[in-house]
Amino acid sequence: MPPDAPTLRVARRGAVATLTLNRPAVLNALDQTMVGEFLAAARDVAADAGVRAVVLAGSGRAFMAGGDIGSFQRAGGDAPAVIGRLIAPFHETLQVLATMDKPLLASVHGAVAGAGVSLMLAADLAIAADDIAVTLAYTRLGTSADGGASWSLPRVVGLRKAMEIALLSGTYDAAEALRLSLVNRVVPAADLAAETERLADRLADGPTVALGAMKRLLRGSLDRTLPEQLAAEAESFQACAATADFREGVDAFLAKRPARFAGR
């Protein structure tokens, strides 16, 4: 890869924006340059009203193999400070992507390790090639998780299984990742790009404001009591009812035709 090539590529196809991790020689391991470019790209797509779905992907042989471990070794005694400067923008990126209305789809293949698992779990949906190998791997390095994995993993697989995945750092193939709901669907590796486009288009054609509201309700549900969740649902439903997409959805339902949502 040329030295001036971006470590995070951004591509637009209609209302779908794809953010591709682009350090294939090191399996897209995160470094300081990549997290900076990732944060800038996340802010851009979140603010772009023309984007109605976002895809995360990785170039080369893998989705992402975690942080750049070589840089941690080179840092020596400064490793905590170096890692802190890496984690801060990475975590800000995840917050931007989690709180935007646009649905976030991870399209994963090959190695999915460490922060790659965190990133996959941070997405709203994940589609995987049948060649994935998933491992949280943090304890193999003698560290705990980052990237929100300790928040999302128990919510996805339950506390007991999350403990197993995190403490033992086992490796899970595509079938087991699907069984555990680490991913939503598995497709042949040769079909991943086409199936990702198909699913991303379906999300981009949806009622974007309502999808964002649904994301927030689901993500916040385990932190609320039932009365609090019911109140949040009532407030969210009424807000959605004020959108053009709601009016289109009602009209389409009564006219027995497919809805044509505009994302507003």
BALOBA-1460 file (C-alpha; in Angstrom, 3 decimals):
// residues 264
<rec num="1" residu="m" x="0.000" y="0.000" z="0.000"/>
<rec num="2" residu="p" x="1.479" y="3.413" z="-0.905"/>
<rec num="3" residu="p" x="2.572" y="5.429" z="2.153"/>
<rec num="4" residu="d" x="0.043" y="8.166" z="1.399"/>
<rec num="5" residu="a" x="-2.915" y="5.778" z="0.952"/>
<rec num="6" residu="p" x="-5.779" y="6.336" z="3.400"/>
<rec num="7" residu="t" x="-6.010" y="3.845" z="6.233"/>
<rec num="8" residu="l" x="-9.799" y="4.272" z="6.136"/>
<rec num="9" residu="r" x="-11.518" y="4.346" z="2.745"/>
<rec num="10" residu="v" x="-14.945" y="5.928" z="2.295"/>
<rec num="11" residu="a" x="-17.206" y="5.031" z="-0.630"/>
<rec num="12" residu="r" x="-20.744" y="6.124" z="-1.466"/>
<rec num="13" residu="r" x="-23.285" y="4.071" z="-3.398"/>
<rec num="14" residu="g" x="-26.613" y="5.849" z="-3.410"/>
<rec num="15" residu="a" x="-27.698" y="6.303" z="0.199"/>
<rec num="16" residu="v" x="-25.188" y="3.741" z="1.504"/>
<rec num="17" residu="a" x="-21.762" y="4.800" z="2.798"/>
<rec num="18" residu="t" x="-19.102" y="2.127" z="3.250"/>
<rec num="19" residu="l" x="-16.173" y="2.669" z="5.612"/>
<rec num="20" residu="t" x="-13.391" y="0.203" z="4.821"/>
<rec num="21" residu="l" x="-10.486" y="-0.375" z="7.187"/>
<rec num="22" residu="n" x="-7.433" y="-0.231" z="4.952"/>
<rec num="23" residu="r" x="-4.232" y="-1.574" z="6.469"/>
<rec num="24" residu="p" x="-4.356" y="-5.013" z="4.840"/>
<rec num="25" residu="a" x="-0.674" y="-5.808" z="5.379"/>
<rec num="26" residu="v" x="-1.307" y="-5.906" z="9.156"/>
<rec num="27" residu="l" x="-4.872" y="-7.286" z="8.955"/>
<rec num="28" residu="n" x="-6.271" y="-3.781" z="9.424"/>
<rec num="29" residu="a" x="-4.836" y="-3.376" z="12.912"/>
<rec num="30" residu="l" x="-5.729" y="-0.050" z="14.484"/>
<rec num="31" residu="d" x="-3.029" y="2.602" z="14.731"/>
<rec num="32" residu="q" x="-3.118" y="6.305" z="15.505"/>
<rec num="33" residu="t" x="-3.566" y="7.343" z="11.877"/>
<rec num="34" residu="m" x="-6.421" y="4.924" z="11.306"/>
<rec num="35" residu="v" x="-8.393" y="5.931" z="14.398"/>
<rec num="36" residu="g" x="-8.083" y="9.589" z="13.409"/>
<rec num="37" residu="e" x="-9.333" y="8.917" z="9.894"/>
<rec num="38" residu="f" x="-12.049" y="6.621" z="11.266"/>
<rec num="39" residu="l" x="-13.382" y="9.299" z="13.621"/>
<rec num="40" residu="a" x="-13.427" y="11.931" z="10.871"/>
<rec num="41" residu="a" x="-15.265" y="9.579" z="8.499"/>
<rec num="42" residu="a" x="-17.785" y="8.579" z="11.172"/>
<rec num="43" residu="r" x="-18.587" y="12.206" z="11.908"/>
<rec num="44" residu="d" x="-19.005" y="12.931" z="8.198"/>
<rec num="45" residu="v" x="-21.407" y="10.080" z="7.448"/>
<rec num="46" residu="a" x="-23.385" y="10.683" z="10.641"/>
<rec num="47" residu="a" x="-23.918" y="14.322" z="9.646"/>
<rec num="48" residu="d" x="-24.692" y="13.617" z="5.977"/>
<rec num="49" residu="a" x="-28.471" y="13.586" z="5.465"/>
<rec num="50" residu="g" x="-27.974" y="11.793" z="2.158"/>
<rec num="51" residu="v" x="-26.524" y="8.752" z="3.921"/>
<rec num="52" residu="r" x="-29.207" y="6.398" z="5.234"/>
<rec num="53" residu="a" x="-27.129" y="3.303" z="6.037"/>
<rec num="54" residu="v" x="-23.465" y="2.746" z="6.891"/>
<rec num="55" residu="v" x="-21.398" y="-0.386" z="6.248"/>
<rec num="56" residu="l" x="-18.155" y="-1.271" z="8.038"/>
<rec num="57" residu="a" x="-15.777" y="-3.552" z="6.151"/>
<rec num="58" residu="g" x="-12.113" y="-4.529" z="6.010"/>
<rec num="59" residu="s" x="-9.747" y="-4.737" z="3.063"/>
<rec num="60" residu="g" x="-7.519" y="-7.697" z="2.282"/>
<rec num="61" residu="r" x="-7.689" y="-11.022" z="4.104"/>
<rec num="62" residu="a" x="-9.440" y="-9.914" z="7.284"/>
<rec num="63" residu="f" x="-11.977" y="-7.593" z="8.812"/>
<rec num="64" residu="m" x="-9.742" y="-6.490" z="11.686"/>
<rec num="65" residu="a" x="-7.197" y="-8.209" z="13.904"/>
<rec num="66" residu="g" x="-7.347" y="-5.639" z="16.725"/>
<rec num="67" residu="g" x="-4.802" y="-3.025" z="17.750"/>
<rec num="68" residu="d" x="-1.317" y="-2.656" z="16.295"/>
<rec num="69" residu="i" x="0.559" y="-4.795" z="18.812"/>
<rec num="70" residu="g" x="3.935" y="-3.947" z="17.309"/>
<rec num="71" residu="s" x="3.405" y="-0.311" z="18.201"/>
<rec num="72" residu="f" x="2.633" y="-1.306" z="21.793"/>
<rec num="73" residu="q" x="5.958" y="-3.143" z="22.009"/>
<rec num="74" residu="r" x="7.866" y="-0.241" z="20.484"/>
<rec num="75" residu="a" x="6.298" y="2.129" z="23.031"/>
<rec num="76" residu="g" x="7.878" y="0.227" z="25.927"/>
<rec num="77" residu="g" x="7.151" y="2.007" z="29.182"/>
<rec num="78" residu="d" x="5.085" y="4.611" z="27.357"/>
<rec num="79" residu="a" x="2.579" y="1.962" z="26.248"/>
<rec num="80" residu="p" x="-0.216" y="3.113" z="28.610"/>
<rec num="81" residu="a" x="-0.062" y="6.674" z="27.239"/>
<rec num="82" residu="v" x="0.187" y="5.469" z="23.623"/>
<rec num="83" residu="i" x="-2.801" y="3.172" z="24.108"/>
<rec num="84" residu="g" x="-4.756" y="5.966" z="25.784"/>
<rec num="85" residu="r" x="-4.267" y="8.178" z="22.747"/>
<rec num="86" residu="l" x="-5.522" y="5.311" z="20.576"/>
<rec num="87" residu="i" x="-8.548" y="4.390" z="22.672"/>
<rec num="88" residu="a" x="-9.957" y="7.910" z="23.114"/>
<rec num="89" residu="p" x="-10.736" y="8.595" z="19.416"/>
<rec num="90" residu="f" x="-11.749" y="4.952" z="18.869"/>
<rec num="91" residu="h" x="-14.333" y="5.176" z="21.632"/>
<rec num="92" residu="e" x="-15.568" y="8.522" z="20.350"/>
<rec num="93" residu="t" x="-16.001" y="6.953" z="16.909"/>
<rec num="94" residu="l" x="-18.100" y="4.142" z="18.368"/>
<rec num="95" residu="q" x="-20.320" y="6.631" z="20.187"/>
<rec num="96" residu="v" x="-20.884" y="8.602" z="16.984"/>
<rec num="97" residu="l" x="-21.830" y="5.447" z="15.073"/>
<rec num="98" residu="a" x="-24.033" y="4.074" z="17.868"/>
<rec num="99" residu="t" x="-26.057" y="7.255" z="18.335"/>
<rec num="100" residu="m" x="-26.689" y="8.172" z="14.683"/>
<rec num="101" residu="d" x="-30.112" y="7.352" z="13.236"/>
<rec num="102" residu="k" x="-28.620" y="5.488" z="10.258"/>
<rec num="103" residu="p" x="-28.355" y="1.732" z="10.805"/>
<rec num="104" residu="l" x="-24.805" y="0.377" z="11.013"/>
<rec num="105" residu="l" x="-23.987" y="-2.927" z="9.295"/>
<rec num="106" residu="a" x="-20.705" y="-4.765" z="9.859"/>
<rec num="107" residu="s" x="-19.583" y="-6.913" z="6.914"/>
<rec num="108" residu="v" x="-16.897" y="-9.227" z="8.286"/>
<rec num="109" residu="h" x="-14.559" y="-11.830" z="6.867"/>
<rec num="110" residu="g" x="-11.387" y="-13.641" z="7.831"/>
<rec num="111" residu="a" x="-9.864" y="-12.740" z="11.190"/>
<rec num="112" residu="v" x="-12.100" y="-10.800" z="13.575"/>
<rec num="113" residu="a" x="-10.065" y="-10.286" z="16.738"/>
<rec num="114" residu="g" x="-9.736" y="-7.921" z="19.683"/>
<rec num="115" residu="a" x="-11.013" y="-4.487" z="18.705"/>
<rec num="116" residu="g" x="-12.377" y="-6.087" z="15.534"/>
<rec num="117" residu="v" x="-14.817" y="-8.049" z="17.690"/>
<rec num="118" residu="s" x="-15.654" y="-4.888" z="19.621"/>
<rec num="119" residu="l" x="-16.363" y="-3.095" z="16.357"/>
<rec num="120" residu="m" x="-18.475" y="-5.945" z="14.987"/>
<rec num="121" residu="l" x="-20.530" y="-6.006" z="18.200"/>
<rec num="122" residu="a" x="-20.957" y="-2.226" z="18.098"/>
<rec num="123" residu="a" x="-22.780" y="-2.503" z="14.769"/>
<rec num="124" residu="d" x="-26.554" y="-2.865" z="14.732"/>
<rec num="125" residu="l" x="-26.326" y="-5.894" z="12.444"/>
<rec num="126" residu="a" x="-23.471" y="-8.102" z="11.249"/>
<rec num="127" residu="i" x="-23.236" y="-10.211" z="8.104"/>
<rec num="128" residu="a" x="-20.305" y="-12.618" z="7.910"/>
<rec num="129" residu="a" x="-18.428" y="-14.665" z="5.370"/>
<rec num="130" residu="d" x="-18.206" y="-18.369" z="6.169"/>
<rec num="131" residu="d" x="-14.429" y="-18.049" z="6.662"/>
<rec num="132" residu="i" x="-14.504" y="-15.890" z="9.796"/>
<rec num="133" residu="a" x="-12.476" y="-16.722" z="12.879"/>
<rec num="134" residu="v" x="-13.652" y="-14.705" z="15.881"/>
<rec num="135" residu="t" x="-11.614" y="-14.303" z="19.064"/>
<rec num="136" residu="l" x="-11.778" y="-11.567" z="21.666"/>
<rec num="137" residu="a" x="-8.083" y="-12.242" z="22.443"/>
<rec num="138" residu="y" x="-7.532" y="-9.447" z="24.983"/>
<rec num="139" residu="t" x="-6.541" y="-11.782" z="27.823"/>
<rec num="140" residu="r" x="-3.908" y="-13.354" z="25.570"/>
<rec num="141" residu="l" x="-2.145" y="-9.984" z="25.736"/>
<rec num="142" residu="g" x="-2.693" y="-9.623" z="29.461"/>
<rec num="143" residu="t" x="-5.267" y="-6.859" z="29.186"/>
<rec num="144" residu="s" x="-8.997" y="-6.231" z="29.447"/>
<rec num="145" residu="a" x="-11.317" y="-5.195" z="26.626"/>
<rec num="146" residu="d" x="-11.932" y="-1.859" z="24.946"/>
<rec num="147" residu="g" x="-14.267" y="-0.694" z="22.205"/>
<rec num="148" residu="g" x="-17.362" y="-1.413" z="24.300"/>
<rec num="149" residu="a" x="-16.954" y="-5.204" z="24.150"/>
<rec num="150" residu="s" x="-17.579" y="-5.565" z="27.889"/>
<rec num="151" residu="w" x="-20.867" y="-3.668" z="27.415"/>
<rec num="152" residu="s" x="-22.137" y="-5.322" z="24.245"/>
<rec num="153" residu="l" x="-20.973" y="-8.911" z="24.699"/>
<rec num="154" residu="p" x="-23.131" y="-9.732" z="27.782"/>
<rec num="155" residu="r" x="-26.096" y="-8.104" z="26.043"/>
<rec num="156" residu="v" x="-25.608" y="-10.280" z="22.956"/>
<rec num="157" residu="v" x="-24.728" y="-13.686" z="24.449"/>
<rec num="158" residu="g" x="-25.611" y="-13.419" z="28.161"/>
<rec num="159" residu="l" x="-23.258" y="-12.942" z="31.099"/>
<rec num="160" residu="r" x="-22.108" y="-16.545" z="31.564"/>
<rec num="161" residu="k" x="-21.154" y="-17.045" z="27.902"/>
<rec num="162" residu="a" x="-19.601" y="-13.577" z="27.784"/>
<rec num="163" residu="m" x="-17.367" y="-14.596" z="30.678"/>
<rec num="164" residu="e" x="-16.251" y="-17.673" z="28.740"/>
<rec num="165" residu="i" x="-15.571" y="-15.750" z="25.522"/>
<rec num="166" residu="a" x="-13.703" y="-12.978" z="27.339"/>
<rec num="167" residu="l" x="-11.753" y="-14.917" z="29.954"/>
<rec num="168" residu="l" x="-10.721" y="-17.923" z="27.845"/>
<rec num="169" residu="s" x="-10.182" y="-16.096" z="24.527"/>
<rec num="170" residu="g" x="-11.336" y="-19.052" z="22.455"/>
<rec num="171" residu="t" x="-11.751" y="-18.898" z="18.689"/>
<rec num="172" residu="y" x="-15.195" y="-19.285" z="17.121"/>
<rec num="173" residu="d" x="-15.939" y="-20.241" z="13.536"/>
<rec num="174" residu="a" x="-18.819" y="-18.910" z="11.447"/>
<rec num="175" residu="a" x="-21.333" y="-21.544" z="12.533"/>
<rec num="176" residu="e" x="-20.678" y="-20.962" z="16.227"/>
<rec num="177" residu="a" x="-20.626" y="-17.174" z="15.811"/>
<rec num="178" residu="l" x="-24.068" y="-17.431" z="14.204"/>
<rec num="179" residu="r" x="-25.388" y="-19.750" z="16.915"/>
<rec num="180" residu="l" x="-24.230" y="-17.314" z="19.600"/>
<rec num="181" residu="s" x="-25.719" y="-14.312" z="17.719"/>
<rec num="182" residu="l" x="-22.306" y="-12.686" z="17.381"/>
<rec num="183" residu="v" x="-23.396" y="-12.272" z="13.750"/>
<rec num="184" residu="n" x="-26.883" y="-12.174" z="12.231"/>
<rec num="185" residu="r" x="-26.237" y="-14.206" z="9.110"/>
<rec num="186" residu="v" x="-23.477" y="-16.151" z="7.390"/>
<rec num="187" residu="v" x="-22.975" y="-16.312" z="3.629"/>
<rec num="188" residu="p" x="-20.344" y="-17.909" z="1.380"/>
<rec num="189" residu="a" x="-17.234" y="-15.733" z="1.231"/>
<rec num="190" residu="a" x="-17.687" y="-15.255" z="-2.517"/>
<rec num="191" residu="d" x="-21.163" y="-13.808" z="-1.915"/>
<rec num="192" residu="l" x="-20.323" y="-11.469" z="0.960"/>
<rec num="193" residu="a" x="-20.058" y="-8.262" z="-1.092"/>
<rec num="194" residu="a" x="-23.307" y="-8.844" z="-2.978"/>
<rec num="195" residu="e" x="-25.239" y="-9.916" z="0.116"/>
<rec num="196" residu="t" x="-23.875" y="-6.937" z="2.052"/>
<rec num="197" residu="e" x="-25.097" y="-4.580" z="-0.682"/>
<rec num="198" residu="r" x="-28.515" y="-6.207" z="-0.660"/>
<rec num="199" residu="l" x="-28.926" y="-5.887" z="3.103"/>
<rec num="200" residu="a" x="-27.490" y="-2.347" z="3.183"/>
<rec num="201" residu="d" x="-29.919" y="-1.243" z="0.468"/>
<rec num="202" residu="r" x="-32.825" y="-2.664" z="2.453"/>
<rec num="203" residu="l" x="-31.729" y="-0.677" z="5.502"/>
<rec num="204" residu="a" x="-31.128" y="2.494" z="3.462"/>
<rec num="205" residu="d" x="-34.635" y="2.247" z="2.016"/>
<rec num="206" residu="g" x="-36.180" y="2.153" z="5.483"/>
<rec num="207" residu="p" x="-37.655" y="4.910" z="7.693"/>
<rec num="208" residu="t" x="-34.344" y="6.289" z="8.967"/>
<rec num="209" residu="v" x="-35.718" y="8.292" z="11.906"/>
<rec num="210" residu="a" x="-37.739" y="5.315" z="13.126"/>
<rec num="211" residu="l" x="-34.767" y="2.980" z="12.739"/>
<rec num="212" residu="g" x="-32.655" y="5.335" z="14.830"/>
<rec num="213" residu="a" x="-35.365" y="5.545" z="17.467"/>
<rec num="214" residu="m" x="-35.638" y="1.760" z="17.546"/>
<rec num="215" residu="k" x="-31.855" y="1.476" z="17.970"/>
<rec num="216" residu="r" x="-31.917" y="3.790" z="20.977"/>
<rec num="217" residu="l" x="-34.867" y="2.021" z="22.596"/>
<rec num="218" residu="l" x="-33.244" y="-1.393" z="22.278"/>
<rec num="219" residu="r" x="-29.805" y="-0.223" z="23.382"/>
<rec num="220" residu="g" x="-31.228" y="1.520" z="26.440"/>
<rec num="221" residu="s" x="-33.754" y="-1.114" z="27.446"/>
<rec num="222" residu="l" x="-31.534" y="-3.062" z="29.841"/>
<rec num="223" residu="d" x="-30.725" y="0.107" z="31.758"/>
<rec num="224" residu="r" x="-34.356" y="1.101" z="32.399"/>
<rec num="225" residu="t" x="-37.204" y="-0.188" z="34.503"/>
<rec num="226" residu="l" x="-40.351" y="-1.281" z="32.674"/>
<rec num="227" residu="p" x="-42.189" y="1.985" z="33.479"/>
<rec num="228" residu="e" x="-39.186" y="3.967" z="32.219"/>
<rec num="229" residu="q" x="-39.043" y="1.914" z="29.031"/>
<rec num="230" residu="l" x="-42.775" y="2.336" z="28.426"/>
<rec num="231" residu="a" x="-42.394" y="6.099" z="28.832"/>
<rec num="232" residu="a" x="-39.459" y="6.107" z="26.409"/>
<rec num="233" residu="e" x="-41.479" y="4.108" z="23.896"/>
<rec num="234" residu="a" x="-44.436" y="6.473" z="24.119"/>
<rec num="235" residu="e" x="-42.213" y="9.525" z="23.608"/>
<rec num="236" residu="s" x="-40.381" y="7.880" z="20.715"/>
<rec num="237" residu="f" x="-43.565" y="6.709" z="18.957"/>
<rec num="238" residu="q" x="-45.056" y="10.190" z="19.114"/>
<rec num="239" residu="a" x="-41.863" y="11.721" z="17.725"/>
<rec num="240" residu="c" x="-41.882" y="9.233" z="14.847"/>
<rec num="241" residu="a" x="-45.543" y="10.006" z="14.200"/>
<rec num="242" residu="a" x="-44.521" y="13.554" z="13.305"/>
<rec num="243" residu="t" x="-42.280" y="12.394" z="10.431"/>
<rec num="244" residu="a" x="-43.036" y="12.259" z="6.719"/>
<rec num="245" residu="d" x="-42.074" y="8.578" z="6.735"/>
<rec num="246" residu="f" x="-44.801" y="7.791" z="9.250"/>
<rec num="247" residu="r" x="-47.394" y="9.441" z="7.052"/>
<rec num="248" residu="e" x="-46.071" y="7.543" z="4.055"/>
<rec num="249" residu="g" x="-46.104" y="4.267" z="6.002"/>
<rec num="250" residu="v" x="-49.731" y="4.743" z="7.040"/>
<rec num="251" residu="d" x="-50.810" y="5.753" z="3.531"/>
<rec num="252" residu="a" x="-48.973" y="2.807" z="1.981"/>
<rec num="253" residu="f" x="-50.450" y="0.338" z="4.456"/>
<rec num="254" residu="l" x="-54.003" y="1.502" z="3.813"/>
<rec num="255" residu="a" x="-53.434" y="1.590" z="0.047"/>
<rec num="256" residu="k" x="-51.925" y="-1.930" z="0.181"/>
<rec num="257" residu="r" x="-48.722" y="-0.847" z="-1.611"/>
<rec num="258" residu="p" x="-45.044" y="-0.855" z="-0.633"/>
<rec num="259" residu="a" x="-43.980" y="2.211" z="1.326"/>
<rec num="260" residu="r" x="-41.495" y="4.589" z="-0.263"/>
<rec num="261" residu="f" x="-39.644" y="6.055" z="2.699"/>
<rec num="262" residu="a" x="-37.565" y="9.199" z="2.281"/>
<rec num="263" residu="g" x="-35.645" y="8.949" z="5.538"/>
<rec num="264" residu="r" x="-37.228" y="11.973" z="7.183"/>
